[in-house]
Amino acid sequence: MTENKSNNRTIFSCFLGAFLMLFQIGVYFVYIPWNIERLQISESELGMGLLVFGISNLISNQISGRYIVPNIGTKNSMVLGLFIIAFCPLILVSAPNYSSFLLAYIPFGIGVGLFHPSAQSQISMIENKTSRIITPLYQAAFSAGSLVGAIAAAFFIKNMSDPRLIFLLLGLILTLGSIAIFRLGLAKNLEILEKTPRFKLPKNNILIFGFLLMMNYGTMGIILDWSALWLTRDLLAPLFIGGIIIIVFNIGEIVSRLLASKLIKRSSERFVGGYLSIFSGIILFLCIMTSNLYFIVVGMVIFGFGTANFAAIVIRQAINITDEPIPLTVSNLVTLGFAGFIFGPALVGYLAEYLGLTFNMYLLSVIWGLNGVALLVMMKRLKYS
């Protein structure tokens, strides 16, 4: 098998896993209002579940990057992660009480922590060898999965009465996907697995890039986890269109990520990662002020387009300056990024209960404007260092 063919199969397996994982999660996000109503829990209690997810994910990220990947390889780590994720949403919608609901988030976080850093490591290694821009396309697979999941959820809500059956079928699909990745993914003997150095804190620049990812993951949960609840409670939208924000946000993301390579070549990473984030944050803020669903939908499309490549630019910048193994750097970045799930969901749930979900949407747009400014400052600093 030629190197180019091997790279393409690896890229496809990463894209497939990303799509399937977010497809299932996208369906579940739309069912969150139904599930919290079934369990009779509050927004802050839902936030605690996402907090449990974040903690288990953070621990899994580090164990994956330092111990699991060096021993079994990134492909096998991806397969294991996807297999663990497969039936977690089924457990969440079947949980008989709040305690079981919280416990179900532990394997969920572990599975994502095994899959995502491993897949991103494969993508970054191929980028490093070939100078191709692939990370935005890989992240487009996440957006596509989330988009198709939200659309599928609207169909399921109208035509299938039992969510447990839905998530059982989705779990079987993810299991088949993990088998396909095992067959198609990069063989361990073709990976560049450097010896993992002893534990030490990442360098300051990596910490700063990790903090930017933390703000990314910590605030994007406002859209993915809370937008359906915001529409149905604050804007009184019917449940079957509760996923409209996720849908239009992902449409904007997908278009932006598919165009990322051309946008970067015609402008710069500063423009795509920084200036577009600032602009889209301002537009979203103004659209939320109208309290009009149509304006908000338009604002979300623009917001999705403008912020879509922020994380990809951050990761690419960090990989360019690192002197550590790529899987370890990615693991450190993703660990810091997913730390946003530790404080983000709990804080958002608390603010939602006392200040309302609309306040969180305003906060989202402000933070993203500041994210863009911070990235521009960081890139300028590296340019002149």
N, C-alpha and C positions, 0 to 999 in steps of 0.2 A: 504494500500500500504506500503510495507517495505521501510525502509530508503534507502537501496541500490538501489531499483527500482526507487524511487523518485529522487535520485542523478543521476542515468543514464538518466532518462527522461530530467532532467534539463540540463545535459551536452549536450545531443542531441539537445535540443532547442537552446542552445548557439551556438553550431557548425552550426546548420542549418541557424540561423540568420547571423552569420559571413560569411558563404559561399555565401549566396544570396546577401548580401550587396556588397561584393568584386567582385562577378560575374558581377553585374551590373556596378560597377565602373570600372572593368577591361575592359569591352566592351567600356565604354565611353572613357577611356584613349587612346585607339587605334583610336578613332574618333576625338581626339583633333586636329591633323593637318588639318583634313577636316573642323572642326568647326571654327578654327581661320582663315582659308582661306575664308570660307563663310562670316565671319563677318569683314574680312580685318583688323585684329588686330595684334599687335606685341607681341613678347615674354614677354616684360615687362607688357603689358596690360593683358595678360593671367596670369602673376604672380600676378597682383592686384586682379584678381578674386579669386585666391587661397588664397590670403591674407584675403579677405572678409570671405571666408570659415573658415580660421583659427581663426579669431576673434569671429565669431558667435559660432564656436565649443568650444572655450575656455570658453565663457560665459555660454554656455549650460552645459558644464561639471560640473561647480561649482553649478549651479542651480539644476542640476540633483542630485548630491551627497548630497547637503545640504537640499533641500526642496522637490523635486519630489519623489525620492526614499523613504525617510522616511514616506511619506504620501500614496503613491500608490504601493510601492514595486518595486523591480528590474524587475520582469517579465513584469508588465504593462508599465514600462518605456522603456523596450526593444521593446515591441509591438508598442508603440507610436512612438518611434524613427524610426523603420523600415517602418512604415506606412508613415511618413513624407518623408523619403528618396525615397520612391517608384517611384515618378514621377518627381523628381528633374532633372535627366539627360534629360528627355523628354523636360522639360522647357528650359534647356541649349541649346539643339539642335534646338529648335523652336524659340529662342529669336530673335526678329526682329532687335535689335540693341545692342550696347555695354552696355548701361545702364541696359537694361533688363537682359542681360547676367550676369552682376555683382550682381544684386538683387537676381537672382536665386540661388546664392551660399549661401545666408543667411539661408533659410530653410534647405539646404543641410548640412551645418555645425551644425545646431541645431539638426537635426535628428541623425547624427553620434554621437554628444555629449550626446544624450539621450541613444542610444543603447550601445555603446562600454563600457563605465564605468560600466553600469549595468550588462552586460554580464560578464565582467571580475570580477566583485564583486562576482557573483554567482560561477564562477570557483574558485576564491581564497578562498571563504568560504568552498567549498567542499574540496579543498586541505588542508585547515587548520584542518578540522574535520577528514579527512581520511588519511592524509600524502601521498596521491597519487600525482604524477607529471602530471598535466593536462594542465597547461598553454601552454606549447609548442604545444600540440595537438590542443588546441583551436586556437592558432595562425596558425597552419597548415591549419585549415579550411579557414582562410583568404587567405592564399597562394593558396589553391586549387581553391577557388572562382575566384581569380584574374587570375590564369592560365587558367581555363576553359573559363573565360570571354574573355581573349585575343585570345584564339583559336576560340571561337565562333565569335568574331569580324571579323576574317579573312574570315570565311564562310559568314557572313552577307555582308561584303564588296563586295564579288564576286557574291552573289546571290540575295541580296535585295537592291534595289536602294534608298529607302526612310528611312533614319535613324529615322524619327519620328515614323514610324510604329514599328520599332524594339524596341524603348524605351517605346512605349506604351505597347507592349506585356510584356517587362521586368517589367514594373511597376505593371502590373496585377499579375505577378508571385510573386513579393515581397509582394503584398497585401495578396495573399493567404498564403505566408510564415508567415506573421505577425499573421494571424488567427490561423495557426498551432501552433505557439509559445504560443499564448494565451491559446490554449487547452492543450498543453503538458508541458508548463513551470512550474516552482516552484510556488506553491500556497503561497500567502502572509503570511498566518498563519504559514507556515513552515520556513519562513525566520528569520534570526537572525538580526533584525533591532534595533540597539542600538540608544539611543537618540543622536542626532548630537550636539556636543559641540559648544559653541560660536566660532565665527570666530577668528582664530589666524593663524599666519604663521606656516607652517609645520616646524618640527625640522630640524636642519642643514643636518643630514644624508638623510632625505627624500628629501630635496631640491637638494642635490647633485645627488641622484638617479633620481630625476625629470629632472635635467639638462642633464643627460646622455640620458634619453628618448627624451628630446627636440632635441638633436643632431641626435638621431635616426630618428624621424619623419621629422625633418627639411631637412635631406639629402636623406632619402629614396624617397622623392618626386621627386628627380632628375631622378630616374629610372622610377617610376610609371607615373609621369606627363610629363617628357621631353624626355624619351628614344626613343619613336616613332618619335618625331620631329627630334631628333639627327640623327637617322638612315636615315630618308628620306631627310633631308637637308644637313647634313655634309658628310654622307657616301653614299648618293644618292641611297638608297635602295627603291624599289617600296613600295607603301602604304600598299599592302596586307600582306607584311612581316614586317610592322612597329612595330608589337607587339612581334617580336621574342625575344627581350631582356627581356620583361616582362615574356614571356613564360619560357625561360630557367632559369631566375632568380627564378621564382616561383617553378620550378622543383627542383632546388637546395634547396630552402627553405623547401619544403614539405618533401623531403627525410631526411633532417637534423632534422626537427621537429618530424617526426615519430620515428626517432632513438634517440631523445633527452634523454629520460629516461635511455636507455642503455648506451649512451655516458656519461651521468653524473655519473651513478653508476660505470662505468669502469674507468673513469678518475676523473673529478671534475667539479664543476661549474666554477672555475677559468679557466680551459682549454677550456670548451665549450663556455663560454661567452667572455673571454678575449683573450686567445692565438689564437683561431681560427679567431677572428675578425682581429687581427693584420696580420696574415698570408694571409688571403683572400684579405685584402686591398692591400698588396704588390703584390700579383698575378694579381689583376685587373689592377693596375697601369702599370705593365709590358706589359700586353696584350693590353691595350689601346695604348701604345707606338708603337705597330706594325701597327696600322690603318688597320688591317686585320679583316674582319667581322668574319671569322671562329675562330681566336684566341680570339676575343672579346666575342664571344658566349661561348667559353670554360671558359674564365675568369669570365663571369657572372654566370655560373653554380657554380663554386667554390666560388664566392663571396656570392651567395645566400645561399649556404650550410654553409659557415663560419660565417655569420652574423645572421642567422635565429633565433638563440635562445638568442641573446643578450638582447632583451627587456624582454623575459620571465625570464631570470636570474636576471635582474634588479628588476622586480616586485616581484619575490620571495624573494630576499634579503631584499627589503623594507618591505614586509609583515612580515618577520621574526623578525624585530626589532621594529615595530610600537607598540605604546600603545593606538592608537586611533581606532575607529570602522573601519573594513575592507573597507566598501563602501566609507567612507570618505577618507581613505588613498589612495585607488585606484583612486578616483575622483581627489585628489590633484596630484597624479603622472601623470594621463592622461591629466589633465589641463596643467601641466608644459610641458609634452611631446608634446601636440598639439600646445603649444605656438611656437613650431618650425615652424608650418604652418603660423605664423604671420610674422616672418622675413625670413624664408626659401624660399618660392615661389617668394616673391618680390625680394629678393637678387639674386636668381638664374636667374630670368627673366632679371634683370638688367645686370648681368654678361654675360648672353647668348647674349644679344643685343650688348654688347661692346667687349667682349672677346671670345665669341663663346661657343657653347654647349659642345665642346670637353674639354675646360678648366674646365667646371663644372664636367665632368666625372673624370678628374684627381683629382679635389678637393674632390670628393666623396670618392675616395680610400684613400687619405691622412687622411681625417677626421675620417674614420673608423679605420684606424690604431691607431690613437690617442684615439679614443673611447675605444678600447681594452685595451690600456695602462692605461687609467683613471679608468676603471672598476677593473683592477688588483690592482691598488693602493688603491682604495676604499675598496675592499674586504680584503686586507692585514691590512688596518687600523682598520676595524671592528674586525678582528680576534684577534688583540692585544690590543683592547680598553677595 
